[in-house]
Amino acid sequence: MENTTDPKFGFNNFAETWNGRLAMLGFVIGLGTEFITGHGILSQIGLM
């Protein structure tokens, strides 16, 4: 039985799962914009 009083912030399985999912989503979006524009992320934000 799952304990429903576990915190939903900090270093726990819930937070780490969502952190991983959002990191993967950001990586895919970054690759997609690089493919579409033909410029790397640093070039897109004006650092190169």
Number of C-alpha atoms within 10 A of each C-alpha: 3 5 6 7 6 9 11 11 10 9 9 11 11 13 14 13 11 11 12 11 12 12 12 12 12 12 11 12 12 14 13 12 14 15 11 9 10 11 12 14 15 9 11 13 9 7 7 8
